[in-house]
Amino acid sequence: MSRARATTALLAAFGAALLASLPAHAQTPCPGAGAQNVLGPARIIEVDTQGGGAYGTLQYARSLDLGEKEILFTFDDGPDPEVTPQILDTLDRHCLKATFFFTGLRAERYPELVREAWRRGHTIATHTYSHPNNLRRFAPSYARGQITRGQEAITAALQGAEDTKEAELAPFFRFPGLNDSARLKAWLAAQDIAVFSCDFGSDDWRRISAWSVYKRTIRSASYMGRGIVIMHDTKARTATALPMILDELVKRGFTAAHMRPKKSPETLAGLPEGTLRPEQP
């Protein structure tokens, strides 16, 4: 057997072994498994959220334990009936798993997309109910209500079909606009929920072209060398740019990581009434 064929066989075996280690819902077919021109399969990072945690050096003191040239993809604000399916298909082609920080309002509108993302092995997390851009400006009770209502809506969407009855919402949260507050972070930590910022962004929330999203993401990834990146599965420009971004990252020798909770969490929405700890931020 030639060295090239042996390498391809080894990569295929590695991909199959990694796939077998994933939960049943994550074992979606990957047409690119074993190929040398795809970014995945992603290395799994299990995040211990006991006592909370805050990750992403754009705002916080630490990030996840990412290796050199290792990227972890996250998507905010969805799901969207046009953009989210395109992004899911692109991730599949690269054998990648990502984390989706969905909003509760959109989860109510498009529950099947929430379930489809989970079926394909992605981590489902929360981003409030209706995405108020700065929770600092609101009364603590309203801010907490936005967070818990979002969790409840996404949990209901996840568990709304027979084959997703056991789906769990990850205890991961991202503040809209990344506008956190010490009091809300402390309240989330008391619920064993980790807060995620990022290490760099894609600027896809700006009114720029898909080409600009591609160039800015690659420039930031190359400068940082590793990190958690924020993108948005509500922007058509993101769906257009993502295949170019992934292809270029492969050419530059990057690999991918994927995060999931270290332990199967009990989501806030799934706890019996009165179980939530009543600490006031």
C-alpha positions in Angstrom: 0.0 0.0 0.0 1.3 3.5 -0.9 2.0 6.0 1.8 -0.8 8.3 0.5 -3.3 5.4 0.6 -2.1 4.4 4.0 -2.5 7.9 5.3 -6.0 8.2 3.9 -7.0 4.8 5.4 -5.6 6.0 8.8 -7.6 9.2 8.7 -10.8 7.3 7.7 -10.3 4.9 10.6 -9.7 7.9 13.0 -12.9 9.5 11.8 -14.9 6.3 12.2 -13.5 5.8 15.7 -14.4 9.4 16.7 -17.9 9.0 15.2 -18.5 5.8 17.2 -17.5 7.6 20.4 -20.2 10.3 20.0 -23.7 10.1 21.3 -26.2 8.4 19.0 -27.8 11.6 17.9 -24.3 12.9 16.9 -23.5 10.0 14.6 -24.7 11.7 11.4 -23.1 10.5 8.1 -20.1 12.5 7.1 -19.4 12.3 3.3 -16.0 13.9 3.8 -14.8 11.6 6.6 -11.2 10.6 6.1 -10.6 13.2 3.4 -7.7 15.6 3.6 -9.6 18.6 2.4 -12.1 18.9 5.3 -11.7 20.6 8.6 -13.2 18.0 10.8 -13.9 15.7 12.6 -13.6 18.1 15.5 -11.8 17.3 18.8 -14.3 17.2 21.6 -13.8 19.5 24.6 -16.0 18.6 27.6 -16.7 21.8 29.6 -17.3 21.4 33.4 -19.9 24.0 34.2 -20.2 23.3 37.9 -20.0 26.7 39.5 -20.4 28.4 36.2 -17.3 29.7 34.3 -16.6 32.4 31.7 -14.7 31.8 28.5 -13.4 33.9 25.7 -10.4 36.2 25.9 -12.2 39.1 24.1 -13.8 39.7 27.6 -12.5 37.2 30.1 -9.2 36.0 31.5 -9.3 32.6 29.8 -10.6 30.6 26.9 -11.1 26.9 26.4 -8.0 24.7 26.2 -7.6 25.0 22.5 -4.4 23.8 20.7 -2.4 25.8 18.2 -4.4 26.4 15.0 -7.6 25.0 16.5 -10.9 26.8 16.0 -14.2 26.3 17.8 -17.3 27.5 15.8 -20.3 29.1 17.5 -23.4 30.6 15.9 -25.8 33.1 17.5 -29.4 34.4 17.1 -31.0 31.6 15.1 -32.6 29.4 14.0 -33.4 30.9 10.6 -35.5 28.9 8.0 -33.2 29.9 5.1 -29.7 30.4 6.6 -29.5 27.7 9.3 -30.1 24.7 7.0 -27.4 26.0 4.6 -24.9 26.3 7.6 -25.8 22.8 8.8 -25.1 21.4 5.4 -21.8 23.2 5.1 -20.8 21.9 8.5 -21.7 18.4 7.5 -19.5 18.6 4.4 -16.6 19.5 6.7 -17.5 16.9 9.3 -17.8 19.7 11.9 -19.9 20.1 15.0 -20.7 23.6 16.3 -22.5 25.2 19.2 -25.7 27.1 18.4 -26.8 29.8 20.8 -30.4 30.0 19.8 -33.0 32.5 21.0 -36.3 31.3 22.5 -38.5 33.4 20.3 -37.0 31.9 17.1 -37.0 28.4 18.7 -40.8 28.8 19.1 -41.2 29.8 15.5 -38.9 27.1 14.0 -38.7 24.2 16.5 -37.9 21.7 13.8 -34.7 23.5 13.0 -33.7 23.3 16.7 -34.3 19.6 16.7 -32.5 19.2 13.3 -29.4 20.9 14.7 -29.4 18.6 17.7 -30.0 15.5 15.5 -26.9 16.4 13.5 -24.8 16.4 16.7 -24.5 20.0 17.4 -24.6 21.5 20.9 -27.7 23.6 21.6 -27.3 26.6 24.0 -29.2 29.8 24.8 -29.1 33.5 23.9 -32.1 34.8 25.8 -35.7 34.8 24.6 -36.0 37.8 22.4 -32.4 39.1 22.2 -32.6 42.4 24.1 -29.2 43.8 23.1 -28.1 45.0 26.5 -29.4 43.1 29.6 -27.5 45.6 31.8 -30.1 48.2 31.1 -33.0 46.2 32.4 -34.3 45.4 35.8 -32.7 42.2 37.2 -36.1 40.4 37.3 -36.6 41.1 33.6 -33.1 40.1 32.6 -33.4 36.8 34.5 -36.8 36.3 33.0 -35.3 36.7 29.5 -32.7 34.0 30.2 -35.1 31.5 31.8 -37.9 32.0 29.2 -35.3 31.4 26.5 -34.2 28.2 28.1 -37.8 27.0 28.5 -38.7 27.8 24.9 -35.6 26.0 23.5 -36.1 23.0 25.7 -39.7 22.7 24.6 -38.6 22.9 20.9 -35.9 20.3 21.5 -38.2 17.8 23.1 -41.1 18.4 20.7 -40.6 15.2 18.6 -40.6 11.6 19.6 -37.0 11.1 18.5 -35.7 14.1 20.5 -37.5 13.4 23.8 -34.1 12.9 25.5 -32.5 15.9 24.0 -30.8 18.2 26.5 -30.1 21.9 26.5 -26.4 22.6 27.3 -25.8 24.8 30.3 -24.1 27.4 28.1 -25.2 31.0 27.7 -24.1 33.9 25.6 -25.2 37.5 26.4 -26.7 39.4 23.5 -24.2 41.9 22.2 -21.8 40.3 24.7 -23.1 42.8 27.2 -22.8 40.9 30.4 -23.1 42.1 34.0 -21.3 40.8 37.1 -24.7 40.3 38.9 -26.1 38.2 36.1 -22.9 36.2 35.7 -23.0 35.4 39.4 -26.7 34.3 39.1 -25.9 32.1 36.1 -22.9 30.6 38.0 -25.2 29.7 40.9 -27.2 27.7 38.3 -24.1 26.0 37.0 -24.3 27.7 33.7 -21.2 28.8 31.9 -21.0 32.1 30.0 -19.3 32.3 26.6 -17.8 35.3 24.9 -15.3 34.6 22.1 -11.7 35.0 21.2 -12.4 36.7 17.9 -15.4 37.5 15.7 -16.3 37.4 12.0 -18.0 40.8 11.8 -20.8 39.1 10.0 -23.3 41.1 12.0 -22.2 44.2 10.2 -23.6 45.2 6.8 -20.6 43.9 4.9 -20.3 41.5 2.0 -19.7 37.8 2.3 -16.2 38.3 0.9 -15.5 40.8 3.7 -16.8 38.2 6.3 -14.4 35.7 4.8 -11.4 38.0 4.7 -11.9 39.3 8.3 -12.5 35.8 9.7 -9.4 34.4 8.1 -7.3 37.4 9.1 -8.4 37.2 12.8 -7.9 33.4 12.9 -4.4 33.8 11.5 -3.6 36.5 13.9 -5.0 34.8 17.0 -3.8 31.3 16.0 -6.6 29.6 17.8 -9.9 30.4 19.5 -13.7 30.5 19.8 -15.3 32.4 16.9 -18.7 34.0 16.8 -20.8 33.8 13.7 -24.6 34.2 13.1 -26.9 31.7 11.5 -29.4 34.5 10.6 -27.2 36.2 8.0 -27.2 35.1 4.3 -23.7 36.5 4.0 -22.5 34.0 6.7 -24.0 31.1 4.8 -22.2 32.3 1.7 -18.9 33.0 3.4 -18.7 29.8 5.5 -17.6 27.3 2.8 -14.8 29.7 1.7 -13.7 30.1 5.3 -13.6 26.4 6.1 -11.8 25.6 2.9 -9.2 28.3 3.5 -8.7 27.2 7.1 -7.9 23.7 5.9 -5.3 25.0 3.5 -3.7 26.9 6.3 -3.4 23.8 8.5 -6.2 24.6 11.0 -8.2 22.0 12.8 -11.5 22.2 14.7 -12.8 21.7 18.2 -16.3 21.2 19.5 -17.6 21.7 23.0 -20.3 19.9 25.0 -21.1 19.7 28.7 -18.9 17.4 30.8 -21.9 16.0 32.5 -25.4 15.6 31.2 -27.1 18.6 32.7 -30.5 19.1 34.1 -31.7 22.2 32.3 -33.4 25.0 34.1 -36.5 24.5 32.1 -36.6 20.8 32.9 -36.4 21.1 36.6 -39.5 20.8 38.8 -41.2 24.1 39.7 -39.4 25.7 42.7 -36.1 23.9 42.1 -34.3 27.1 40.8 -32.2 28.6 43.5 -33.6 32.0 44.4 -30.3 34.0 44.6 -30.8 37.6 43.6 -28.0 39.1 41.5 
